[in-house]
Amino acid sequence: MKKNIGKVTVRGRNLDDIMPVIAKHGLQIVEENPDVIITHGGDGALLGAEREFPGIPKFPIRDERTAPLCPDHGGYDKMIQLLVSGKLKTTELIKLEGRFKDRRLQAINDIFVHNGDPVSAIRYRVWIDGRPYGEEIVGDGVGVATVHGSTAYYRSITHSIFKIGIGLAFSNSTELTNHLVLPDSSSIRIVITRGPAILVADNNPDKIELAKDDVVEIAKTTEKLVLYGQEVFMCPKCRKLRHPKD
């Protein structure tokens, strides 16, 4: 990391736990024009911070109350020191965008078209790079995931993850429909043939309502998420640690 870090904005939960450590290392906590956004918590805190501050590098730190760091990475003091000293690796993650008419939703993990009525399936058709994929599909929904998001909802649907490209997952289809891993340059078109349906992205509370004949386009954007310390945040040993329940 070549850029000097002096000003940070902090987002997440239990912020009183980490604020004194940040100040101890001489970082200025600001609400405007930060060098880095520090998120304290889990994936949700990171996703929310990227929506609020797109384009500004993020440094995610796990909340030690619920997800302590493994001995390889230590506690808050060591993590902030790594940031200040410039010893953290920088990673760029792709972002997806779902488009319906003039509305846009962006995602780091995934974008899905879901059934708007939980007791009724939707019907839809899928095109990949302009070519139809199968026939009309009946199910709870369909979505596109990034590599980062493949360990989240995509994994729960497909029981798999992937390391390159983007993933296309079909939720509870009435007929066997193969999940796909595609080049990340692919464009996905989804046409609703029976609704109601909704378009959602990550944990964004905003959603777009869809009806019969509505068309959604999903593809990678030119924007990226710059992430410091992904190797720590995604460390398998850290992610397995949990405090015992009372």
C-alpha positions in Angstrom: 0.0 0.0 0.0 1.7 3.2 -1.2 -0.8 5.8 -0.1 -0.3 7.2 3.4 -3.3 6.7 5.6 -4.2 9.7 7.9 -8.0 10.1 7.9 -10.5 7.3 8.3 -14.2 6.9 8.5 -15.6 4.1 10.7 -18.8 2.1 10.1 -20.3 -1.0 11.7 -21.3 -2.1 15.2 -19.8 -1.9 18.7 -17.6 1.0 17.5 -16.7 2.0 21.1 -14.5 -1.1 21.1 -12.3 0.0 18.2 -12.4 3.8 18.3 -9.7 4.2 21.0 -7.3 1.9 19.2 -7.7 3.9 16.0 -7.0 7.1 17.8 -4.0 5.6 19.6 -2.3 5.0 16.3 -2.7 8.7 15.3 -5.5 8.3 12.7 -8.0 11.1 12.4 -11.6 10.0 12.5 -13.6 12.0 10.0 -17.0 11.9 8.2 -15.8 13.6 5.0 -12.9 12.9 2.5 -11.4 9.9 4.3 -8.5 8.0 2.9 -10.0 4.6 4.0 -13.3 3.3 5.4 -12.7 1.0 8.4 -15.6 -1.4 8.8 -16.1 -3.2 12.1 -18.3 -6.3 12.0 -18.9 -8.9 9.3 -19.8 -8.9 5.6 -22.9 -6.8 6.2 -20.8 -3.9 7.5 -18.5 -4.0 4.5 -21.4 -4.2 2.0 -23.2 -1.2 3.6 -20.0 0.9 3.7 -19.4 0.3 0.0 -22.9 1.5 -0.8 -22.4 4.6 1.4 -18.9 5.4 0.2 -18.4 3.8 -3.2 -14.9 4.1 -4.7 -13.1 4.7 -1.3 -10.8 1.9 -0.2 -12.2 -0.3 2.6 -10.4 -2.0 5.5 -12.8 -4.6 7.1 -12.1 -5.8 10.7 -14.1 -8.5 12.3 -16.0 -7.7 15.5 -14.1 -9.6 18.3 -17.3 -9.9 20.3 -18.7 -12.4 17.8 -15.8 -13.3 15.5 -12.4 -13.1 17.2 -9.2 -13.1 15.0 -7.0 -16.2 15.1 -3.5 -16.0 16.7 -1.9 -15.4 13.3 -3.5 -12.0 13.1 -3.9 -10.9 16.7 -6.3 -8.2 17.9 -7.4 -4.7 17.0 -4.0 -3.1 17.9 -2.1 -5.3 15.5 -4.6 -4.8 12.8 -4.6 -1.0 12.9 -0.8 -1.1 13.1 -0.7 -3.2 9.8 -2.9 -0.5 8.2 -0.8 2.4 9.3 2.5 0.7 8.4 1.3 -0.1 4.9 1.9 -3.9 5.3 -1.6 -5.0 4.2 -2.2 -6.3 0.7 -4.5 -4.5 -1.7 -7.2 -6.4 -3.5 -9.6 -5.3 -6.2 -13.1 -6.9 -6.2 -15.4 -6.7 -9.2 -18.9 -5.3 -8.7 -22.1 -6.3 -10.5 -24.9 -4.0 -11.6 -28.6 -5.0 -12.1 -30.5 -2.7 -14.4 -34.2 -2.3 -14.9 -35.2 0.6 -17.2 -33.5 3.7 -15.6 -32.9 2.1 -12.2 -29.7 0.5 -11.0 -28.6 -1.7 -8.1 -24.9 -2.5 -7.5 -23.5 -5.5 -5.6 -20.2 -6.9 -4.3 -21.7 -10.3 -3.6 -24.7 -11.0 -5.8 -27.8 -9.7 -7.6 -31.0 -11.8 -7.6 -34.4 -11.8 -9.1 -36.7 -13.3 -6.4 -40.4 -14.2 -6.3 -42.3 -11.2 -4.9 -44.9 -13.4 -3.4 -43.3 -16.0 -1.1 -46.1 -18.6 -1.7 -45.9 -18.3 -5.5 -43.1 -19.2 -7.9 -42.1 -16.9 -10.7 -41.6 -17.8 -14.4 -38.8 -16.3 -16.4 -36.4 -16.8 -19.3 -32.7 -16.3 -19.3 -30.3 -15.1 -22.0 -26.5 -15.2 -21.7 -24.6 -12.9 -24.0 -27.7 -12.6 -26.2 -28.3 -16.4 -26.4 -31.2 -18.1 -24.7 -30.4 -20.6 -21.9 -33.0 -23.3 -21.9 -36.7 -22.8 -21.9 -39.0 -21.0 -19.5 -37.9 -21.7 -15.9 -40.2 -21.9 -12.9 -38.8 -21.3 -9.4 -38.1 -19.0 -6.6 -35.5 -16.9 -8.4 -32.3 -16.6 -10.3 -29.2 -14.6 -9.6 -25.6 -13.8 -10.5 -22.7 -13.9 -7.9 -19.1 -12.7 -7.9 -16.2 -14.8 -6.7 -16.5 -13.0 -3.4 -20.2 -13.7 -3.2 -19.9 -17.3 -4.1 -19.4 -18.2 -0.5 -22.7 -16.6 0.4 -26.1 -17.1 -1.1 -24.7 -18.8 -4.2 -23.1 -21.5 -2.1 -26.4 -22.1 -0.2 -28.2 -22.7 -3.5 -25.5 -24.6 -5.4 -23.5 -26.2 -2.6 -20.4 -25.0 -4.4 -18.1 -22.0 -4.8 -15.8 -20.8 -7.6 -12.5 -18.9 -7.9 -12.9 -17.1 -11.2 -15.7 -15.6 -13.3 -19.3 -15.0 -12.2 -21.8 -17.6 -11.1 -25.4 -18.1 -12.3 -27.6 -19.8 -9.7 -31.3 -21.0 -10.0 -33.2 -21.2 -6.7 -35.7 -24.1 -6.3 -36.4 -24.6 -10.0 -39.2 -27.1 -10.6 -37.1 -28.7 -13.3 -33.4 -29.5 -13.2 -31.5 -26.4 -14.3 -27.7 -26.5 -14.3 -25.9 -23.7 -12.4 -23.2 -22.1 -14.4 -19.9 -20.4 -13.9 -19.3 -17.9 -16.7 -16.6 -15.4 -17.8 -17.0 -12.2 -15.8 -17.4 -10.4 -19.1 -20.8 -12.1 -19.6 -24.1 -10.3 -19.7 -27.2 -11.9 -18.3 -30.7 -10.9 -19.4 -33.7 -12.1 -17.4 -37.3 -11.7 -18.7 -40.2 -12.2 -16.3 -43.0 -14.2 -17.9 -45.0 -14.4 -14.7 -44.6 -12.3 -11.6 -44.6 -10.6 -9.2 -40.9 -10.5 -8.7 -38.3 -8.2 -7.1 -34.7 -7.3 -8.0 -32.4 -7.2 -5.0 -28.6 -6.7 -4.5 -26.5 -7.8 -1.5 -28.1 -6.7 1.8 -29.4 -3.5 0.2 -32.9 -2.6 1.7 -33.9 -1.0 -1.6 -35.6 -3.3 -4.1 -37.1 -3.0 -7.5 -40.6 -4.5 -8.1 -41.0 -6.4 -11.4 -44.0 -7.7 -13.3 -44.8 -9.8 -16.4 -42.6 -8.8 -19.4 -40.2 -6.8 -17.4 -36.5 -7.2 -18.4 -33.5 -7.1 -16.1 -29.9 -6.9 -17.3 -27.0 -8.0 -15.0 -23.4 -7.5 -15.8 -20.0 -6.5 -14.3 -19.5 -2.7 -13.9 -16.3 -0.7 -14.5 -16.3 0.2 -10.8 -14.3 -1.9 -8.3 -14.1 -2.3 -4.6 -10.5 -1.7 -3.3 -10.0 -3.8 -0.2 -7.1 -3.7 2.3 -6.4 -6.9 4.2 -8.7 -9.3 2.4 -6.3 -12.1 3.4 -7.1 -11.4 7.1 -10.8 -10.7 6.7 -11.4 -13.9 4.7 -8.9 -16.0 6.7 -10.5 -19.5 7.0 -9.2 -19.9 10.6 -10.5 -16.5 11.7 -13.9 -17.2 10.1 -14.3 -20.4 12.0 -13.8 -18.8 15.4 -17.0 -18.0 17.4 -17.5 -17.1 21.0 -19.4 -19.9 22.9 -23.0 -19.2 23.5 -24.1 -18.4 27.0 
